[in-house]
């Protein structure tokens, strides 16, 4: 089916965060070294509603496992 637009871009973002690989982006502006400390990425569609404090609870649940 070819390269998936949304999942493919999320995979590219993960590669950037994990290894600094920018080869899948046509333009990367700004300093990206600050992104190396990122531990969690939450992606939402435009129609998704994230309840207040839900992201914090997700991270806490991950840390306590």
C-alpha positions in Angstrom: 0.0 0.0 0.0 3.0 2.3 0.1 4.2 4.6 2.9 1.5 5.5 5.3 1.2 9.3 5.8 0.4 9.6 9.5 2.1 6.5 10.8 5.1 7.0 8.6 5.6 10.6 9.9 5.3 9.4 13.5 8.0 6.8 12.7 10.2 9.6 11.3 9.6 11.7 14.3 10.6 8.8 16.6 13.8 8.4 14.5 14.6 12.0 15.0 14.0 11.9 18.7 16.0 8.6 19.2 18.9 9.1 16.9 18.8 12.6 15.5 18.2 11.3 12.0 16.8 14.1 9.9 17.1 12.4 6.5 13.4 11.8 6.2 12.5 15.5 6.6 12.7 18.1 3.8 13.5 20.9 6.3 14.4 20.9 10.0 14.5 24.4 11.4 15.9 25.3 14.8 18.0 23.5 17.4 17.1 19.8 17.6 19.5 18.7 20.4 17.0 19.7 23.0 14.7 17.0 21.6 17.0 14.2 22.6 15.7 14.3 26.2 12.1 13.7 25.1 10.7 10.5 26.7 7.0 10.7 25.8 5.2 11.7 22.7 1.4 11.9 22.7 -0.2 12.4 19.3 -3.8 13.5 18.9 -6.1 13.9 16.0 -8.0 17.1 15.6 -11.2 15.5 16.8 -9.6 13.8 19.9 -10.2 15.3 23.3 -7.7 14.7 26.0 -9.2 15.2 29.4 -7.4 17.5 31.9 -4.4 15.7 33.6 -4.8 12.6 31.4 -1.3 12.9 29.9 0.2 13.2 33.4 -1.7 10.1 34.5 -0.5 8.2 31.4 3.1 9.1 32.3 2.7 8.2 35.9 1.2 4.8 35.0 4.1 4.1 32.8 6.6 5.0 35.4 5.1 2.8 38.1 5.0 -0.3 36.0 
